[in-house]
Amino acid sequence: MVMSTPRENMDGKAVAFCCLSCAASDLNFYMLIPFFPAVAKAKKLPNIWVGAIFAQTQLAALFTTPFVAYLNR
C-alpha cells in the first residue's frame, strides 16, 4: 500500500479548486450572455461595446494563459 504525502494530496485539492473556480467564473459569464444584449440595447449602448464586453473575457484568457504555465513551475 502506497501512502501519499501531504504535498501530493494538496496538489490534487489545489487542481480541483482551480477547476471549480474556473467553472464558476465561466458560468457567471455565460449566464450574462442571453440577457445582456437586450439590456444594452435598451440603454442605447452601441453594438461595438457589446462585442467588446464579450470579447474581453476571451482576450484575458488568451493573454494570461502563458503566465499560468510559468506560475505552476
HUMO-V746265 format. One record per backbone hydrogen bond with DSSP energy under -0.5 kcal/mol. CO is the residue of the C=O (numbers start at 0). NH is the residue of the N-H. E is the energy in kcal/mol with one decimal. If there is no record, write none. Layout:
BEGIN
CO NH E
CO NH E
END
This chain:
BEGIN
0 2 -0.5
4 8 -2.0
5 9 -2.3
6 10 -2.0
7 11 -1.5
8 12 -1.7
9 13 -2.6
10 14 -2.2
11 15 -2.3
12 16 -2.5
13 17 -2.4
14 18 -2.5
15 19 -2.5
16 20 -2.5
17 21 -2.2
18 22 -2.3
19 23 -2.4
20 24 -2.2
21 25 -2.7
22 26 -2.5
23 27 -2.0
24 28 -2.0
25 29 -2.9
26 30 -1.6
27 31 -0.7
28 31 -1.0
28 32 -0.9
29 33 -0.5
31 34 -0.8
31 35 -2.5
32 36 -0.7
34 38 -1.7
35 39 -3.0
36 40 -2.3
37 41 -2.0
38 42 -1.5
39 44 -2.9
40 43 -1.4
45 48 -0.9
45 49 -1.3
46 50 -2.4
47 51 -2.0
48 52 -2.3
49 53 -1.9
50 54 -2.3
51 55 -1.5
52 56 -0.5
53 57 -0.7
54 58 -2.6
55 59 -2.3
56 60 -2.0
57 61 -2.2
58 62 -2.4
59 63 -1.9
60 64 -1.5
63 67 -1.4
64 68 -1.2
65 69 -1.1
66 70 -2.4
67 71 -1.5
69 72 -1.0
END
